[in-house]
Amino acid sequence: MPFSPTYPVPDERKPYTLIAESNGSNGRIGCLMLHGFMGSPYSSRPMAEYLVTQGITMHCPLLPGHGHWPDKFYNVSHKTWLAEAEEGLARIRELADEVFIIGHSMGTVMGAHLIDKFNDIRGMVMLTPLYAIPDKRMLVMPFLRYVMPWLYPHKISSMHELMRERVLDFDPTLDLDSPEVQARLPEMTRVPTSGLAEMVRMVWYGRQFWSRLKLPVLIFQGGDDPAVPNHTMTKIYNLLPSKEKELKTFPEAGHELMRPFEPVHTQVWQHIRDFFRKYSK
């Protein structure tokens, strides 16, 4: 059964399914979109709305523990993320004859898991794929989770920018400098170390797949990505045995280069559309 959250999720962050009226001469093309760690379907919805006008049916599930403040990750296993990805694949199979996958960041690991397990996926788009631990300090999370259940990013200077970005992404109306919001920051930004430990597990889990993906792959990387170092995406590209692979770099783009606030987003959307058209039957 698809994940059903026990906590409130704003409408714009809930799963979406957008069905194309016609796929033209290429038959029914469908795409499973998999969001990343601390993300939600919200980040890819505008791109999906464009792709559906191009004849591509889109489905994006919500991963367990996601869609609200990060405290919802508490004791959520990475296995539930993989299970939800499999549920999502079953859903898009009901709607399309040919299935592609788009994965963003940690979503690329789930996509690789599906490709390795099933043999009916036509191709994969990787948006800033996750290959390595973003911060070496996270290596202690699998052990720290048992003695320190919570991490408070607002107390760590190196994480202030990321913390502000995530809070405003969830609610852009907030004034982060107001005393009221400052008092709520511990509640809004605390991250369970168990959730970070599960993300670390996903990084290691993904390492087994990159050298086994023989299908067409399109990789995007941003040159100004604060979450995923560029050299790690190049490493994935070099590991891929596929003869039909391409790496596109946008030097001034960040981690979420498919979103409308990034000037390159229109190019990204069009490249993805062309990729689907090229490799569909």
Secondary structure, 3 states (H helix, E strand, C coil): CCCCCCCCCCHHHCCEEECCCCCHHHCCEEEEEECCCCCCHHHCHHHHHHHHHCCEEEEECCCCCCCCCHHHHCCCCHHHHHHHHHHHHHHHHHHCCEEEEEEECCHHHHHHHHHHHCCCEEEEEEECCCCCCCCHHHHHHHHHCCCCCEECHHHCHHHHHHHHHHHHHHCCCCCCCCHHHHHHHHHHHCEEHHHHHHHHHHHHHHCCCHHHCCCCEEEEEECCCCCCCHHHHHHHHHHCCCCCEEEEEECCCCCCCCCCCCCCHHHHHHHHHHHHHHHCC
